[in-house]
């Protein structure tokens, strides 16, 4: 069944989340929003919770930080702000 799930993110360079895929869809197209909720970075993803979970790598880079590790615009999922905008985290997914 299709559902929207929220996954909390840590503000670290690399982390993994396990996400059920939608049949015939790419992970990047399942992502609905990246933002903060109550000061915690989160990502909202539409999933099919009857499908097997797939481990996905999430990379976060701050504005002005080096973009290594295969990061390119095609893997961009969204951005979020912390500390009244003093930090902007850009989220990439594989």
ABEGO torsion letter per residue (X at the ends): XBBBBBBBBBBBABBBBBBBBBBGBBAAAABABBBBBGGBBBBBBBBBAABBBBBBBBBBBBBGBBBBGGBBAAABAEBBBBGGGABBBBBBBX
